[in-house]
Amino acid sequence: MLLELAIGDAYGAGFEYADPDFVAAHNTLLGYVQHPRHRGILPGAYTDDTQLTIAVAEALLSGEPWSAATLADRFVEAFRRDPRDGYAPSFGQLLSEMRDGEELLARLRPDSNKSGAAMRASPVGLLPDVPEILHRTAVQARITHDTPSGIESAQAAALAVHYCHHDLGPLAEIGRWIEHTLPPGVGGWARPWHGKVGSRGRMSVRAALTVVSRGGSLSEMLRACVAFTGDVDTVATIALAAASRSGQVVKDLPAVLVDTLEDGPYGLAFLRGLDARLLTSGSGAAPRRSASAPPV
């Protein structure tokens, strides 16, 4: 799951808010693309979407109390050991100045309704208990996105993983199941998304659910996520995290995207190892049978 979402993030990073003509010309899955403006993110490098997801996964595996303090410590640790571009400028600057989570919590204004809490929520969806998923996802969301839309968007992203991982029904019904599972709130998770994806969390999650609900293969889904234009790295991160856990989805991401994903200390090999720990620990379950090709 972490490997697939990182590939979605890294591939999408080359197209984030790029001109639609650029997206149409280069969204071929033949390799990672250098963003026409954001030269600090090299092709094959993932962004804050994956780095903060790693932090949540490590918190889940640690067995430490699930609290804002624990998670904030993990966010700071993940950034300090591996500083990278891709963060919103203000949040990236803040992380670079922090020594620990306590300092971060004291400085944050958690009033955002953007996608940051949703893009990192996927590992929580592996838990077997829905009330626990909703609780833990809300705790992590409130650190930065303590708004009704920010929290619900994160919960919807985690529930998408849960639905696919536990094979709760046809992919076409994923949005309706999420709507029925979440408490009354923002809603609209079953409504198909059309057009450019903006920065709000509900936009990225609705676009991701639209792609997953159509079924097919991971390659088809990745291209469809990017074709929306806008905040497409986040859409691809959320969609591929969920779809990678579904036995109804063909696992066919091109080898070139696997082989050329960054492979530093927290790259390809690290992600594979962390994936294995997540899926064999009490937080997850054994990997599901693929619809055709073996998982990457």
Kinemage of the C-alpha trace (Angstrom):
@kinemage 1
@onewidth
@group {chain A} dominant
@subgroup {mainchain}
@vectorlist {calphas} color= white
{ca met a 1} P 0.000 0.000 0.000
{ca leu a 2} L 2.704 2.506 0.974
{ca leu a 3} L 4.693 1.705 -2.147
{ca glu a 4} L 1.711 2.218 -4.439
{ca leu a 5} L 0.651 5.462 -2.787
{ca ala a 6} L 4.234 6.753 -2.974
{ca ile a 7} L 4.303 5.969 -6.701
{ca gly a 8} L 1.001 7.817 -7.111
{ca asp a 9} L 2.369 10.765 -5.159
{ca ala a 10} L 5.684 10.894 -7.035
{ca tyr a 11} L 4.052 10.521 -10.441
{ca gly a 12} L 1.359 13.067 -9.623
{ca ala a 13} L 3.953 15.526 -8.314
{ca gly a 14} L 5.118 16.117 -11.863
{ca phe a 15} L 1.647 17.365 -12.809
{ca glu a 16} L 0.372 19.188 -9.711
{ca tyr a 17} L -1.519 22.301 -10.916
{ca ala a 18} L 0.303 22.076 -14.247
{ca asp a 19} L -1.237 23.408 -17.452
{ca pro a 20} L -3.845 20.980 -18.839
{ca asp a 21} L -1.996 20.802 -22.162
{ca phe a 22} L 1.164 19.699 -20.344
{ca val a 23} L -0.821 17.054 -18.459
{ca ala a 24} L -2.458 15.757 -21.630
{ca ala a 25} L 0.882 15.508 -23.424
{ca his a 26} L 2.908 13.807 -20.690
{ca asn a 27} L 0.440 11.698 -18.665
{ca thr a 28} L 1.601 8.489 -20.359
{ca leu a 29} L 2.986 6.395 -17.449
{ca leu a 30} L 6.221 6.020 -19.447
{ca gly a 31} L 8.182 7.481 -16.554
{ca tyr a 32} L 8.214 10.220 -13.964
{ca val a 33} L 7.995 13.773 -15.279
{ca gln a 34} L 9.848 16.892 -14.182
{ca his a 35} L 7.316 19.499 -13.119
{ca pro a 36} L 7.516 22.527 -15.433
{ca arg a 37} L 7.787 24.945 -12.483
{ca his a 38} L 8.668 23.057 -9.283
{ca arg a 39} L 12.270 22.195 -10.013
{ca gly a 40} L 13.032 21.280 -6.392
{ca ile a 41} L 11.117 18.004 -6.685
{ca leu a 42} L 13.024 15.657 -8.979
{ca pro a 43} L 11.268 13.001 -11.071
{ca gly a 44} L 10.653 9.912 -8.944
{ca ala a 45} L 10.751 11.768 -5.635
{ca tyr a 46} L 7.688 11.642 -3.422
{ca thr a 47} L 6.344 14.615 -1.458
{ca asp a 48} L 4.894 15.483 1.928
{ca asp a 49} L 1.862 13.294 1.135
{ca thr a 50} L 3.982 10.158 1.462
{ca gln a 51} L 6.326 11.412 4.152
{ca leu a 52} L 3.488 12.224 6.541
{ca thr a 53} L 1.774 8.926 5.689
{ca ile a 54} L 4.996 7.189 6.716
{ca ala a 55} L 4.870 9.092 10.007
{ca val a 56} L 1.283 7.920 10.644
{ca ala a 57} L 2.207 4.333 9.743
{ca glu a 58} L 5.166 4.377 12.123
{ca ala a 59} L 2.967 5.760 14.897
{ca leu a 60} L 0.456 2.997 14.248
{ca leu a 61} L 3.160 0.334 14.481
{ca ser a 62} L 4.873 1.803 17.527
{ca gly a 63} L 2.208 0.840 20.045
{ca glu a 64} L 2.600 4.252 21.662
{ca pro a 65} L -0.489 6.070 22.944
{ca trp a 66} L -2.445 7.414 19.986
{ca ser a 67} L -2.392 11.114 20.784
{ca ala a 68} L -1.715 14.442 19.158
{ca ala a 69} L 1.601 14.591 21.000
{ca thr a 70} L 2.750 11.194 19.697
{ca leu a 71} L 1.745 11.968 16.128
{ca ala a 72} L 3.247 15.466 16.164
{ca asp a 73} L 6.525 13.941 17.356
{ca arg a 74} L 6.383 11.543 14.412
{ca phe a 75} L 5.706 14.371 11.942
{ca val a 76} L 8.737 16.311 13.193
{ca glu a 77} L 10.945 13.220 13.247
{ca ala a 78} L 10.023 12.222 9.692
{ca phe a 79} L 10.835 15.673 8.356
{ca arg a 80} L 14.049 16.245 10.333
{ca arg a 81} L 15.600 12.934 9.318
{ca asp a 82} L 14.657 13.462 5.648
{ca pro a 83} L 13.978 17.128 4.769
{ca arg a 84} L 12.275 17.518 1.409
{ca asp a 85} L 10.329 19.854 -0.822
{ca gly a 86} L 6.612 19.538 -1.411
{ca tyr a 87} L 5.231 20.924 1.821
{ca ala a 88} L 3.157 24.056 1.957
{ca pro a 89} L 5.846 26.732 2.530
{ca ser a 90} L 4.602 27.771 5.965
{ca phe a 91} L 4.269 24.214 7.280
{ca gly a 92} L 7.607 23.115 5.839
{ca gln a 93} L 9.314 26.105 7.438
{ca leu a 94} L 7.631 25.344 10.736
{ca leu a 95} L 8.749 21.710 10.696
{ca ser a 96} L 12.316 22.760 9.951
{ca glu a 97} L 12.345 24.939 13.089
{ca met a 98} L 10.816 22.396 15.474
{ca arg a 99} L 12.740 20.101 17.834
{ca asp a 100} L 9.752 17.966 18.817
{ca gly a 101} L 6.009 17.586 18.594
{ca glu a 102} L 5.305 19.670 21.657
{ca glu a 103} L 6.804 22.711 19.967
{ca leu a 104} L 4.886 21.956 16.792
{ca leu a 105} L 1.532 21.725 18.583
{ca ala a 106} L 2.211 25.018 20.354
{ca arg a 107} L 2.843 26.810 17.052
{ca leu a 108} L 0.166 25.327 14.803
{ca arg a 109} L -3.138 26.915 13.881
{ca pro a 110} L -5.192 23.809 13.050
{ca asp a 111} L -7.961 25.548 11.137
{ca ser a 112} L -7.357 24.222 7.613
{ca asn a 113} L -9.929 22.451 5.449
{ca lys a 114} L -7.336 21.442 2.859
{ca ser a 115} L -6.147 17.939 2.060
{ca gly a 116} L -3.220 17.457 4.444
{ca ala a 117} L -5.074 15.310 6.983
{ca ala a 118} L -6.695 13.163 4.282
{ca met a 119} L -3.536 12.461 2.299
{ca arg a 120} L -1.799 10.872 5.323
{ca ala a 121} L -4.746 8.908 6.773
{ca ser a 122} L -4.585 5.719 4.694
{ca pro a 123} L -2.702 3.409 7.126
{ca val a 124} L -5.386 3.881 9.765
{ca gly a 125} L -7.886 2.256 7.407
{ca leu a 126} L -6.158 -1.114 7.856
{ca leu a 127} L -7.567 -1.370 11.381
{ca pro a 128} L -10.404 -3.881 11.702
{ca asp a 129} L -12.761 -1.729 13.773
{ca val a 130} L -14.615 1.177 12.122
{ca pro a 131} L -15.213 3.216 15.322
{ca glu a 132} L -11.487 2.954 16.073
{ca ile a 133} L -10.658 4.109 12.552
{ca leu a 134} L -12.934 7.128 12.926
{ca his a 135} L -11.451 7.987 16.319
{ca arg a 136} L -7.811 7.618 15.331
{ca thr a 137} L -8.259 9.436 12.048
{ca ala a 138} L -9.955 12.337 13.811
{ca val a 139} L -7.109 12.559 16.357
{ca gln a 140} L -4.479 12.835 13.649
{ca ala a 141} L -6.590 15.223 11.572
{ca arg a 142} L -7.178 17.679 14.418
{ca ile a 143} L -3.459 18.365 14.706
{ca thr a 144} L -3.549 20.422 11.512
{ca his a 145} L -7.117 20.289 10.152
{ca asp a 146} L -9.479 20.707 13.090
{ca thr a 147} L -12.456 21.596 10.910
{ca pro a 148} L -15.537 19.511 10.081
{ca ser a 149} L -14.480 19.158 6.447
{ca gly a 150} L -10.833 18.441 7.280
{ca ile a 151} L -11.729 15.687 9.748
{ca glu a 152} L -14.443 14.080 7.636
{ca ser a 153} L -12.262 14.083 4.524
{ca ala a 154} L -9.516 12.256 6.421
{ca gln a 155} L -12.023 9.740 7.773
{ca ala a 156} L -13.395 9.129 4.275
{ca ala a 157} L -9.874 8.473 2.936
{ca ala a 158} L -9.153 5.975 5.715
{ca leu a 159} L -12.518 4.261 5.249
{ca ala a 160} L -11.771 3.829 1.541
{ca val a 161} L -8.734 1.731 2.481
{ca his a 162} L -10.817 -0.221 4.990
{ca tyr a 163} L -13.533 -0.962 2.415
{ca cys a 164} L -11.005 -2.267 -0.112
{ca his a 165} L -8.757 -4.090 2.353
{ca his a 166} L -11.638 -6.000 3.922
{ca asp a 167} L -13.483 -6.519 0.606
{ca leu a 168} L -16.743 -5.091 1.889
{ca gly a 169} L -18.482 -4.876 -1.496
{ca pro a 170} L -18.237 -3.821 -5.136
{ca leu a 171} L -15.949 -0.893 -5.809
{ca ala a 172} L -18.862 0.932 -7.425
{ca glu a 173} L -20.481 1.151 -3.966
{ca ile a 174} L -17.482 2.531 -2.053
{ca gly a 175} L -18.773 6.112 -1.894
{ca arg a 176} L -22.243 5.068 -0.753
{ca trp a 177} L -20.784 2.829 1.950
{ca ile a 178} L -18.646 5.691 3.240
{ca glu a 179} L -21.663 8.026 3.290
{ca his a 180} L -23.652 5.494 5.322
{ca thr a 181} L -20.732 4.788 7.673
{ca leu a 182} L -19.742 8.341 8.532
{ca pro a 183} L -21.849 10.425 10.909
{ca pro a 184} L -23.930 13.101 9.159
{ca gly a 185} L -21.632 15.848 7.966
{ca val a 186} L -20.199 17.239 4.767
{ca gly a 187} L -21.217 14.150 2.774
{ca gly a 188} L -21.286 13.847 -0.991
{ca trp a 189} L -18.792 10.989 -1.082
{ca ala a 190} L -20.813 9.050 -3.654
{ca arg a 191} L -21.149 11.989 -6.051
{ca pro a 192} L -18.741 11.686 -8.993
{ca trp a 193} L -16.113 14.392 -9.224
{ca his a 194} L -15.649 16.279 -12.489
{ca gly a 195} L -13.018 18.810 -13.495
{ca lys a 196} L -9.999 20.330 -11.832
{ca val a 197} L -9.296 19.352 -8.223
{ca gly a 198} L -8.740 22.241 -5.832
{ca ser a 199} L -6.911 22.290 -2.519
{ca arg a 200} L -9.743 21.361 -0.181
{ca gly a 201} L -9.631 17.877 1.282
{ca arg a 202} L -13.132 16.923 0.228
{ca met a 203} L -12.213 17.645 -3.393
{ca ser a 204} L -9.206 15.313 -3.424
{ca val a 205} L -11.072 12.540 -1.626
{ca arg a 206} L -14.147 12.768 -3.855
{ca ala a 207} L -11.939 12.666 -6.948
{ca ala a 208} L -10.049 9.653 -5.576
{ca leu a 209} L -13.286 7.817 -4.751
{ca thr a 210} L -14.606 8.562 -8.229
{ca val a 211} L -11.572 6.883 -9.764
{ca val a 212} L -11.613 3.874 -7.417
{ca ser a 213} L -15.350 3.332 -7.890
{ca arg a 214} L -14.845 2.827 -11.633
{ca gly a 215} L -12.600 -0.172 -10.988
{ca gly a 216} L -10.086 -1.458 -13.475
{ca ser a 217} L -6.334 -1.418 -12.956
{ca leu a 218} L -3.885 0.662 -10.943
{ca ser a 219} L -2.393 2.039 -14.159
{ca glu a 220} L -5.784 3.184 -15.423
{ca met a 221} L -6.545 4.733 -12.058
{ca leu a 222} L -3.236 6.595 -11.874
{ca arg a 223} L -3.734 8.147 -15.305
{ca ala a 224} L -7.329 9.055 -14.434
{ca cys a 225} L -6.240 10.759 -11.187
{ca val a 226} L -3.720 12.928 -13.016
{ca ala a 227} L -6.124 13.695 -15.863
{ca phe a 228} L -8.361 15.660 -13.482
{ca thr a 229} L -5.603 18.336 -13.252
{ca gly a 230} L -5.076 20.397 -10.101
{ca asp a 231} L -3.978 18.758 -6.834
{ca val a 232} L -3.435 15.445 -8.571
{ca asp a 233} L -0.582 14.063 -6.469
{ca thr a 234} L -2.915 14.019 -3.479
{ca val a 235} L -5.725 12.436 -5.505
{ca ala a 236} L -3.365 9.694 -6.696
{ca thr a 237} L -1.966 9.141 -3.198
{ca ile a 238} L -5.439 8.565 -1.732
{ca ala a 239} L -6.775 6.515 -4.651
{ca leu a 240} L -3.803 4.165 -5.013
{ca ala a 241} L -3.603 3.562 -1.270
{ca ala a 242} L -7.157 2.216 -1.295
{ca ala a 243} L -7.124 0.487 -4.678
{ca ser a 244} L -3.877 -1.348 -3.935
{ca arg a 245} L -5.683 -3.221 -1.139
{ca ser a 246} L -8.540 -4.419 -3.340
{ca gly a 247} L -8.641 -7.864 -4.889
{ca gln a 248} L -10.943 -6.380 -7.532
{ca val a 249} L -8.174 -4.187 -8.980
{ca val a 250} L -5.495 -5.329 -11.418
{ca lys a 251} L -2.064 -4.559 -9.970
{ca asp a 252} L -0.224 -3.429 -13.097
{ca leu a 253} L 1.778 -0.311 -12.268
{ca pro a 254} L 4.548 -0.036 -14.874
{ca ala a 255} L 7.893 -1.448 -13.798
{ca val a 256} L 9.574 1.812 -14.761
{ca leu a 257} L 7.611 3.654 -12.059
{ca val a 258} L 8.614 1.072 -9.470
{ca asp a 259} L 12.259 0.818 -10.490
{ca thr a 260} L 12.863 4.576 -10.714
{ca leu a 261} L 11.040 5.588 -7.531
{ca glu a 262} L 13.548 7.211 -5.192
{ca asp a 263} L 15.545 4.610 -3.270
{ca gly a 264} L 17.419 6.529 -0.612
{ca pro a 265} L 17.168 5.709 3.101
{ca tyr a 266} L 13.369 6.217 3.032
{ca gly a 267} L 12.669 5.211 -0.541
{ca leu a 268} L 11.725 2.009 -2.339
{ca ala a 269} L 13.278 -0.593 -0.024
{ca phe a 270} L 12.181 1.258 3.104
{ca leu a 271} L 8.591 1.523 1.854
{ca arg a 272} L 8.463 -2.175 1.030
{ca gly a 273} L 9.698 -3.049 4.498
{ca leu a 274} L 7.258 -0.727 6.234
{ca asp a 275} L 4.423 -2.123 4.095
{ca ala a 276} L 5.305 -5.650 5.174
{ca arg a 277} L 5.277 -4.647 8.834
{ca leu a 278} L 1.906 -2.918 8.486
{ca leu a 279} L 0.282 -5.880 6.780
{ca thr a 280} L 1.600 -8.523 9.178
{ca ser a 281} L 1.087 -6.591 12.401
{ca gly a 282} L -2.046 -6.382 14.500
{ca ser a 283} L -2.893 -3.154 12.664
{ca gly a 284} L -3.515 -4.882 9.353
{ca ala a 285} L -4.022 -8.302 7.829
{ca ala a 286} L -2.382 -10.612 5.328
{ca pro a 287} L -2.222 -9.152 1.811
{ca arg a 288} L -5.187 -10.016 -0.377
{ca arg a 289} L -5.006 -12.050 -3.580
{ca ser a 290} L -4.425 -9.855 -6.623
{ca ala a 291} L -6.919 -9.750 -9.473
{ca ser a 292} L -4.154 -10.691 -11.917
{ca ala a 293} L -0.545 -9.603 -11.793
{ca pro a 294} L 1.269 -9.805 -8.421
{ca pro a 295} L 1.559 -6.595 -6.401
{ca val a 296} L 4.568 -4.421 -7.133
